[in-house]
Amino acid sequence: MPVGVIVRSKQNLQQEIIAGKHRWVADEPLESGGDDQGPNPYDMLLGALGACTSMTLLLYAKHKQWPLEDVQVELTHERIHAEDCQDCVTKEGSISRITRNITVSGLLNGEQIAQLKDVAMRCPVHKTLMSEIQVVDTIFHSALNP
């Protein structure tokens, strides 16, 4: 089975994340008991969606030879009551809502901008988050040397 990402616990709540030759740290803010040495897991999730969105738009515009110069994606995550969501399937409990505001710059016309909005919904991370997700867990025990 291929290894995609490895996460190892460090001090307190800090987590070292290893993806190939890249390494970074996730943590929780001080008020949540962490040391604030890196983004929290939800910020990384939003970062993944924002990065994928921007990359998808840039690649699409490059392919179409459109004059897209810059993409900025601002994202927020919140939990809301399901009954407060008019267009949600879930009607009880709470749901996660991610708001994604995309700003594009360049000499683009209205049709190109509308098409970029549609393309944003086809970024692979967006499609993953909108599809049924199955997480398969296995736990192993590694005895520590006394």
N, C-alpha and C positions, 0 to 999 in steps of 0.2 A: 504494500500500500504506500503510495507516495506521501511524503511529509510536506505539508504546505507551510504551516506556521507552528512554531514551538513557543510556548509561554511558560516561563519559569518564575516562581515566586522568589523575591529578593527580600530586603528588609521591610518590616511593617507590611503595608499593603502594596508596595511597589512590585511591579511585574516586568520582567525583561521579555520583550517580544523579539523573536528571531524569525526572519523570513529570508532564506537564502543568505546573502552576504550582508543584509541590512539588520540593524538592531536599534530598538528604541524602548522607552520605558512608559508604562501606563501606571497611573496612580490615582488616588482619590484626593480631593482637596482637604485642607487642614480641618475644616468644620465637619468633615465626614470621617475623620480618624486617620487620614492619609498624611503624606508629607508634601503633597502638591509638587511632585517631581516630574510629572508628565500629565497628559490628558487623561480624563477618565474614560471608561469603556464606551459610554454613549457619545462622547465627543469624538472618539475614534470611529465609531459607526457613522456618525454624521460626516466626518472627514472622508471616509471611504465613499459615501454616496456623492458628496460634493466633488471629489476628485474624479470619480468615474463620469459624473455628469459633464464636467468641464472637458475632460479628455474626449468623450464621445462627441460633443459639439465641435471641438476643434478638429478632430479627425474627419467628421462629416463635412464641415465647411472646407477643409483642405481638399477633400475628394471632389467636391462640387466647384472648387476654385472660387469660393466666395470670400469677400474681404473681411472675414471675422478676425479682429485684432486681439480681443481680450474677452475672457469669460470670468465672471465672479459669481460664486454661489454662496448664499448665506442660508444657513439651516438652523432650525430649532426643533427640539423634541419636547413634547409634553404628553402627559397622561390626561385623558378627558373621560367623562362619564359617557358610556355608550348611548344613553338616551338623549344626550345633547348633540349627537351626530345624526343629521338628517339622512345622509346617503350611505350609512354604514350597515353592513349585514348584521353585525353583533348589536344586540339591543339591550343586553344586561351587562353589568360590571363596568370595566373601563377598557379603553383602547389606547394605543399609542398613536399620536399624530405627529408626523414630521412635516414641517412647513419648509419649502424650498423656494427661495427667491433667487432667480437667475438674472444677472445683468450682462448683456452682451454689448460690445462696442465694435464699431467699424461701419463702413458705408454699406449697410444692409437695407433692403427694402422691406415693406410690411409682410410680403409673402414669405421672404426668407426667414424673418423673425418668427412668424407663425409656424413655419416648418421646423425651425430649431426647437420650438416648444414641444412639438410632437416627437422629435428625435430624442430630447431629454428623457422622455418617458421610456425610451428603449435602451437606455444605458444598462449594462449587465447587472450592476448592483441594484438599481431600481427594480428591474425585472425579478431579481432574486427576492428582494424584500416584499414584493407584491404577490409572489407565488407561495404555494404551500411549502413550508420548510420543515424538514425532518432532521433532527439532531440525534445522532446515534452515539451513545455514551458507553465507554468501557473504562473500568477503573482497574489499575494495577497497583500492587503493593510492593514497595521497595524497602526492604528491611535496612535500617540504618545500622552502621557498625557501632557497637557500644564503646 
